Amino acid sequence: MPVWLTGIAAFAVFTGAVLAMLVWFTANSTTIVVIRHAEKESVEPDPALSEAGQARAMLLLRMFGEAQGAGRIDVIYTSAALRNRQTAAPLAARLGITPIVAPADNPKALAHRAVSDNGGKRVMIVGHSNTVPELVAALANRDDIPKMDEHDFSTMYIVTVPRVGRANVLRLRY
């Protein structure tokens, strides 16, 4: 075998190994917690949280409020609605995060933004009953996410979006 052909083969193997290592070490996942705002006071145009809603916001604080260490929420997105901002406020204050107010009218764009702007981080999105299923479906690239009932404030989705491969979805109640 000619020496130049051996050199090309060695270069190809080396390049393949470097690319494989690059993919392996950069293939981290983005974890996104998607919830609906907590219980609201009334049906006014922009109601505040009820007592039950305030208690649920405090539960989120207990669940995700560790300011350091594994599992810390890095970024919080909310809509401009008062109830969404109040749901995120105790957790954001504890973590020293200023929530990002994003339009609620385009869940697919928000899902894309959350993944592309926060690769490898842990994100919380506080949505609405009509946007949470669309957000989860867009994040996970699935069409089997059930609609939310207007009275459902306790469903939480945890979506793990890897840089390479298929997303995983965990649905639970809190």
C-alpha positions in Angstrom: 0.0 0.0 0.0 1.4 3.4 -0.9 2.5 5.6 2.0 0.3 8.5 0.9 -2.8 6.3 1.0 -1.9 5.2 4.5 -1.5 8.8 5.5 -5.0 9.7 4.1 -6.5 6.7 5.9 -4.9 7.7 9.2 -6.1 11.3 8.7 -9.6 10.1 8.0 -9.6 7.9 11.1 -8.2 10.7 13.3 -10.8 13.2 11.9 -13.6 10.8 12.6 -12.4 10.2 16.1 -12.2 14.0 16.8 -15.7 14.5 15.4 -17.1 11.6 17.5 -15.5 13.1 20.6 -16.9 16.6 19.8 -20.4 15.2 19.4 -20.1 13.1 22.6 -18.9 16.0 24.7 -21.3 18.6 23.4 -24.3 16.4 23.3 -25.9 17.8 26.5 -29.6 18.0 27.1 -31.8 21.0 27.9 -34.3 20.2 30.6 -37.5 22.3 30.4 -40.2 22.3 33.2 -43.5 23.4 31.7 -46.4 24.4 34.0 -49.6 26.3 33.9 -49.9 29.4 36.1 -51.3 28.7 39.6 -55.0 29.2 40.6 -56.3 32.6 39.8 -58.5 34.9 41.9 -61.3 35.4 39.4 -62.2 35.6 35.7 -61.2 39.3 35.4 -59.1 40.2 32.4 -55.8 39.9 34.3 -56.5 38.4 37.7 -54.0 37.9 40.5 -53.4 34.6 42.2 -55.8 33.3 44.8 -54.7 32.0 48.1 -54.5 28.5 46.7 -52.5 29.9 43.8 -50.1 31.6 46.2 -49.7 28.3 48.1 -48.9 26.5 44.8 -46.3 29.2 43.9 -44.7 28.5 47.3 -44.7 24.7 46.5 -42.8 25.5 43.3 -40.3 27.4 45.5 -39.9 24.3 47.7 -39.5 22.0 44.8 -37.1 24.0 42.7 -35.7 26.7 45.1 -32.2 25.3 45.7 -30.0 28.3 44.7 -27.0 26.1 44.1 -26.1 22.6 43.1 -27.7 20.0 40.8 -31.1 20.7 39.5 -31.1 24.5 39.8 -33.4 26.3 37.4 -31.3 28.6 35.3 -34.0 30.5 33.3 -37.7 31.3 33.8 -40.1 32.3 31.0 -43.6 33.7 31.7 -46.3 35.4 29.8 -47.1 39.0 30.6 -50.2 37.9 32.5 -50.1 38.9 36.2 -51.0 35.3 37.4 -48.1 33.9 35.4 -45.6 36.4 36.8 -46.9 35.9 40.3 -46.6 32.1 39.9 -42.9 32.5 39.0 -42.1 35.4 41.4 -41.2 33.5 44.6 -38.9 31.0 42.8 -37.3 33.8 40.7 -36.6 35.9 43.8 -35.0 33.0 45.7 -32.8 32.1 42.7 -32.0 35.7 41.8 -33.4 35.3 38.3 -35.3 37.9 36.4 -38.0 36.0 34.5 -38.1 36.6 30.7 -41.6 37.8 29.7 -42.4 36.2 26.3 -45.5 36.5 24.2 -48.1 33.7 24.9 -49.5 33.7 21.4 -46.9 31.6 19.7 -46.0 28.5 21.8 -43.9 26.9 19.0 -41.7 30.0 18.8 -41.2 30.0 22.6 -40.3 26.3 22.6 -37.7 26.9 19.9 -36.4 30.0 21.7 -36.2 28.1 25.1 -34.1 25.3 23.5 -31.9 27.4 21.2 -31.1 30.1 23.7 -30.5 27.8 26.7 -28.6 24.7 25.5 -27.7 22.4 28.4 -29.6 24.5 30.9 -32.6 23.9 33.1 -35.6 26.1 32.1 -39.0 26.7 33.5 -41.9 28.0 31.4 -45.1 29.2 33.1 -47.8 29.0 30.5 -51.6 28.8 30.2 -54.1 25.9 29.8 -54.1 26.5 26.0 -50.4 26.9 25.6 -48.8 24.3 27.9 -49.9 21.3 25.6 -48.6 23.1 22.5 -45.3 24.0 24.2 -44.7 20.4 25.3 -45.7 19.1 21.8 -43.3 21.5 20.1 -40.5 20.7 22.5 -40.9 16.9 22.2 -41.9 16.9 18.6 -45.0 14.8 19.5 -48.7 15.1 18.7 -50.1 13.0 21.6 -50.0 15.6 24.4 -53.5 15.9 25.8 -55.3 19.2 26.2 -55.5 20.8 29.6 -58.8 21.3 31.4 -59.6 24.8 32.4 -59.5 23.7 36.1 -56.2 21.8 35.9 -53.5 23.8 37.7 -51.4 20.8 38.9 -50.0 19.2 35.8 -46.3 19.6 35.3 -44.3 18.4 32.3 -40.6 17.8 32.4 -39.2 17.7 28.9 -35.6 16.7 28.3 -34.4 17.8 24.9 -31.1 16.3 23.9 -28.9 18.0 21.3 -28.8 14.7 19.5 -31.7 12.2 19.6 -35.3 12.3 20.7 -36.8 14.3 23.5 -38.3 12.6 26.6 -41.4 13.8 28.4 -42.4 13.2 32.0 -45.9 14.2 33.1 -46.7 14.5 36.8 -48.9 16.3 39.3 -47.8 18.6 42.0 
